[in-house]
Amino acid sequence: NHFFKTSLRFGLWASLIFAILSAGAGDLQTQQIIKDQPMKFAATEGIYKDTKDPAPWTVVEMINAKDHKASGQIEVPGVLSILAYHKLSGSVKGMDTINKELHAKYDKQFGKDMNYYVPPKTLFWSFRVMTGIDALIMLVALVGLIFSRKKKDTIENHKWMLVVLGLCIWVPFIGNSAGWFITEFGRYPWIVYGLFTIAQAVSPTSTVASLLFSNIVYFLLFLFLGGVMVWYCRQTLHHGPYYEEADSKQNVDPFAKEAFGK
């Protein structure tokens, strides 16, 4: 019990610290994205039209990607200016304005038929899943540390908390995947931003069958590794870290006295 509780507290402290650091790193990246990939930033916030000053932060909204419109917004006044610029003022460009700017900049090189809008629904909700999971990890880690204090060993008396901790094992993978969705969909239509488009990067030799086969192989491989991890964790938790098989024998030097019996 002491071993597992110590291990749990170590993991909770690591989760809390790195979740905070992750939020800080995300904030630094956001400042750069606003400058280098403004369309991605506008899509993560679901902004089609330029915002007012100060800019409100949209909690949820209904997005019509076909008509480039958003409705049903629930907004918190002024918060987006703080998140974007670290100050109480400042408006944010919308996707419509950015699309016009990109056409003016790249039409001679890539043509007027280019679509510079990124998939707004994917980015908007992926961003909220990613940041929401980071906040959830902070909260769960903090509550877990409170419940597992040495003076009050109460965490084992809160079965619901143990269930939450078990479920949270998978949560970072979901948050990480949401972050990758933002990265990959957010650079549309570029492979190398401003230089090389996705259409130019399509391989003429790759077939649907080869892509499907490789993805199935990777899926089965990671499914197997995940199963091994779950099995090993269950064995360790059930038997304890110092468990040895009943018929396990100590290796003896063949030239030692013990090898010849008594």
N, C-alpha and C positions, 0 to 999 in steps of 0.2 A: 504493500500500500504506500509506504514511504517513497519507494523508488518511482512508482507511477505518478504520485502527486508531485514529486520534484521535477520529473520530466514534463508533466503537464504545465507546471508554473513556468518552466523554461520556455516551452512553446508559446504560452500565453504572453509572456514578456516580449518574446521575439515578434509575435504577431502584432502586438500593440505598437512596438517601436517601428517596425518596418512598414506598417500600414500608414503611420504618420509620415515617415520618410517618403513613401510612395506618393502620398498626397502632395508633399512639397515638391517632389520631382515633377509631378503632373502639372503643378502650377507653373514651374519654370518652363516646361514644354509648351504650355498654353501661350505664354508670352511670345514664344518664337513662332508658333503656329499662326497667331494673329498677323504676324508680319509676312511669313513665307507662304502660308496656305490659308488665306482668309476665307475661301469657300468652305473648307473643312470646318473651320470654327463656326461660321454662320450656320452650317447645317447641324452641327451638334447642339446648337441653341434654337434651331427651328426658325431662323430669322429670314424672311423673304424681303421685307422692306426695311430700309434703314430705321434704326430705333431712335427714339427721342433721347434727349440728354437730361438727366442720367438714364442709362439703359436699364429696363426691368429684366429680371431673370424669369424665364418661363419654366414653371414646374412641369406642366403637362399641356398638350395641345393636340388638336386633330390636324393632320397634314394631308393636303391634297397635292401629291407630287406632280400629277398630270397637268393641273392648272396653275401650279406654282403659288398655292395659297395655303394659309393656315387659319384655323378658327378654334373657338372654344378654349382660348388660353387662360390658364391660371397663373398669374404673374405676381412676383414679389418686387415692388418698386425699388429701383436704384441698385439692386444687388449685382447685376451683370457688370456694371461699371467697376465695382469693387473687384470682382473676380477677374475681369479682363485687364484693367489698368491699375489696380491697387489704389484707386482714388474714388472720390464721391461723384465725379463727373466724367463725361465721355460717352459718345454714341458709338454704336457698332454698325458697320455696313451690312446690308442684307444681301442675300444671294442674287437678287435681280441686278443690283448695282455692280456686284463683283463679276457677274456673267458678262455684262456690257464692257467692263474694263478688260477682261480677258479676251474678248472678241477684238477689241481695239488693239490689243497688244500682239495677238497671235494669228489674226486672220490672214495676213500675208504669207505666213509660214505654213499654217495648217488648214486654211480655208474657212469659209464662212459657215459651213455646215456642222462644225464642231459643237458638241453639247458639253458645256463646262459645269453643268449642274451635277452635283454628287447625289447619291441616293439619300434623301433627307430623313426618311423614316428610320432606316437602318442606323444612321449616325446619331440621330436624336435619341432613340431609345437605348442604343448600345452605350452611349455616354452615360446615361442615367443608371443603367445596370452596373457599369463599371464603377462609377463613383459611389453608388449606393452600396455596393458590396464592400468597398473600402471602408465606408462608414460603419457598416454592419460588423466587419471584423474588429474594428476599434471597440465598438460597444460590447461585443461578446467577450473579447479579451479582457476588457476592464471589469466586466461583471464576474468573469471567471476568476480573475485575480482576487477580487473582493471575497468571493465565496471560498477560496482555497487558502486563506490566510492561516498561518500556523496557530494563532491564538484561537481561531474559530474554524475548526476543521468541519465545515458544513457542506462542502460541495457534493459529497456522496449522499447527503440527505435530500438533495434537490435533483431528483431523477430527470426532471424536465431539462435541467441545465446540462446534464450529461448527454441527453439526446441531442440538444442543440449543438454541443461541441462535436458530437459525432457527425452530424449533418454538415457542419461547417468545414469538414475535411475537403468536401468537393466544391465549396463555394469559390475559393481562389481560382480554380480552373475555369469556372464560368466567367469570373471577372476578367481573367487573362484573355479568354476568347473574345469577350466583348471589346476589349482594348485592341485586339488584332483586327476585328471588324472595322473599327474606326480608322486604323492605320491603312488597311488595304482598300476599303471603299472610299476613304477620304481623299485619296490621291487621284481618284478618277478625274480625267481620262488619261492620266500620266503613268508611265513606268518610271521615268526620270522626269521630275517635275519641270515643265516648261521646255523640255528638250526631246523627249521620246514618248510617244503615245502607246496605249495598250494595243491598239490596232496594228501598230508597227512591230510590236513584240510577239505577235502570234506566230507560233512555229508551224511551218508548212508540213512538217513530217510527223507531228504528234496527232494521233487519232483519238476519237472518243473512247474506243476500246482500251487503248493503252493507258489513258488517264483513269478510266474506271478501274482497270486492273490494279494499277499502282495504288490508288486510293483504298481499294478493298484490302490489299496486302498490308498497308500501313494501319488500317483500322483494326484488322485481326491481330496484328503484332502488338499494338498498344492495348487492345482488349485483353490479350494474354498476359502482358506485363501488369496490367491493372489487377487482373485476377490473382496473379502471384502475390502482389503487394497486399491485397485484402486477406488472402489466406495466411500469409506470414504474420501480418499484424494480429489477426485473430488468434493464431497459435501462441504468439508472444504474450498477448493480453490474457489468454486463458491459463497458460502454464507459468508465466512469470519469466523474467529475464535470465534466471539462473537454473532453469529446468534442464535436466539431463535424462536421456532415455534410461529405462530401468536396466536394460541389458548392455549398456555402454561399458566398455572396459578400458582401463588405463593402459596406454602403450608402455611396454616394458622393454628395456634394453636387452636384447637377446643374450648378451654376455654377462648380464647382471645376475646376482645370486637369486633374485626373485623369479627369474625365468625358469629355474630348475625346481621350483616348489620348495617345500620345507624339508 
